[in-house]
Amino acid sequence: MQQSTVILITLVAYKLVLIGIGLWASRRMHDETDFFLGGRKLGAWVAGLSYAASTSSAWVLLGFSGFVFTNGLSALWMLPGIWGGYAVVWLWFGPALRRESKTLGWVTPTEYLSANTHGGGRAAINALAAAMIVFCFVFYIAAQFDAAAKAFSSQFAMDYTASITLGAAIILFYSLLGGFWAVSATDTLQGAIMFAAALLVPAFALVAAGGPADVWSSLEAHSPDNFLDWTGGHASLVFAGLVIGLASIGLGTLGQPHLLSRLMSVRGERERVQGFAIAIGWGITVNSGMVVLALSGRALGLMPETGEGLFYLAAAELLPTVLAGIVIAAVLSAVMSTVDSILLSASAAISHDLGLSRRFATKQLTVSRAVMVGITLFALLLAISLPDTIFNRVLFAWSALGAAFGPVVAARVAGREPSARARIAAIVTGFSLTALFYLCGGISAPQDGPLGWLVELAHLPGDPFERFVPWLPALAILFMSRQEQPES
C-alpha cells in the first residue's frame, strides 16, 4: 500500500473520531460554564494531557525540532524555561486560579485579571484583554494552519492555498460542534498521539544513525561551526543574553488563556497535582525526543527544505511505509486539532468578556460559534498573505500574551491587588515592548539614527529583549502601585 493512501485513510478515520467526540460533547452543554470550562469537571489525565498538547503541538514537533536541528546544543537552553513554565502554572498559579474561579463563578482567565477592580476599570481591562487575545491568537492559529498546509502540500502535492483552506475548513467544522468538552477530549487524544510519535520517530532515527556514540562522532566530524558548542559561539554578555532569552520562553506560559483555562476547569486539588505530574512527564519526554531526532537527523545527513520539515522527512524515510503513513497522518491531525483550544479561548474573550453572551442571553452558543467562524477566516487570510515560519509566529503570540497578562496574574497570586490603572498600564507596557522588539528584530540590519540601538538589541541571539525585558517594567508598575480595595 502506498504511503499517501495510508495517510489519507488514517486522516479520514481520525476526523471521523473527532466528529464523534464533537457530537458526544454537544449533548453535555447546557450553559456557558459547560461550553467554556467543561462544567469544571476535568479529571487529571484529561487536564494534564490536554494542557500539554495545547502547550506544544506543531511548535514542539516541527518548530522546536527544527530549531535544534539548525542551531545545535545552544538551543537546549530553552528547555529549563519550558519545563519551569509547567511547574509555575500548575503549582503556583494553579491553586489560587482554580479556587477563586470556582468560588466566584468565573468563566475566563480575563476575569482573574480584572478581579477586585470596579466599574469602568474592570470593563476597560476586559476589553483590552479581549482585543489582545484575539490579535495574538490569529497569529497563533495562522501558524497551525501553516503547519497543516505544509504537510498537506508535501504529502498530496496540493497547492499551498488549497491546502491551508482545506485544513481550516476541517478544523472549523469539528471545533463548532462540542465546546470545551470536545476540545479537551480531542486534545487528550492529540497528546497521546504526539507522545507516541515523539518516542517512535526519534528511536528509529537514533538506531539508523548507529546509536548515541556514532551520532556524536558524526556531529563532531560534519556539523556546522559551533553546532556542538553550548554557548553557540557567543562570548560573555551575548551568551548570557542568549540563555536568558531562550529560557524566558517559559514566561509566555503564564499568560496564555487557553492554558490557564485548564487550571480553572480541573475538578479538584488532587486532580490538579496529578495533572501536573502527567503534564510535566509528557513535556520532558516529548521535548527530549525532539532533541534526539534533531541531532540524529543532522548526523544522518537528512536535508529538509527547512528545519521545520525534519519530523515529516525523518518519518517518511526511516519508518516502514505503512507505519510512516500512520505517523505522518496522525501527527498532521494532532497539529490541526490544537487550534480548537485557541479558538475557544478567543471566542470566550469576545463573547463572554465583552458581554455579548449576556446581551444575547438566549443565543449564547450561537454567538460564540459565530465568533469562532470570524476568527478562523481572519487567521486564514493572515496565513495566506503573510507567510512566516511556524516558530516565529507562535513565539510572537506566546511572548506578547505572556508579557501582557503574566505579570498581572503573578502579582495577584503573590498577594498584590494593583489598581485598575496599574493593571492596564502593565498590560499595555508588556505587550507594547514585546511588539516593539519583535518588529525591530524583523529589520534586516542595524539602522542609523536614534532607534538604531533598538534594532541592535532586537537582533541579540535568543531575543532576550523581546521575551524577558518587557516583564520588568510591567512588574515594577504593578508592585509599586497602590493597592485596590477589595470588593465587599
Salt bridges, closest charged atoms under 4 A:
GLU32 OE1 - HIS352 ND1 2.89
GLU100 OE1 - ARG412 NH2 3.24
GLU111 OE2 - HIS352 NE2 3.26
ASP146 OD2 - LYS150 NZ 3.26
ASP187 OD2 - ARG262 NH2 2.70
GLU269 OE2 - ARG98 NE 2.91
GLU269 OE1 - ARG272 NH2 2.71
GLU271 OE2 - ARG267 NH1 3.52
GLU308 OE1 - LYS150 NZ 3.66
GLU417 OE2 - ARG412 NH2 2.90
GLU417 OE1 - ARG423 NH2 2.97
ASP463 OD2 - ARG467 NH2 3.39
GLU487 OE2 - HIS118 ND1 3.91
GLU487 OE2 - ARG122 NH2 2.99
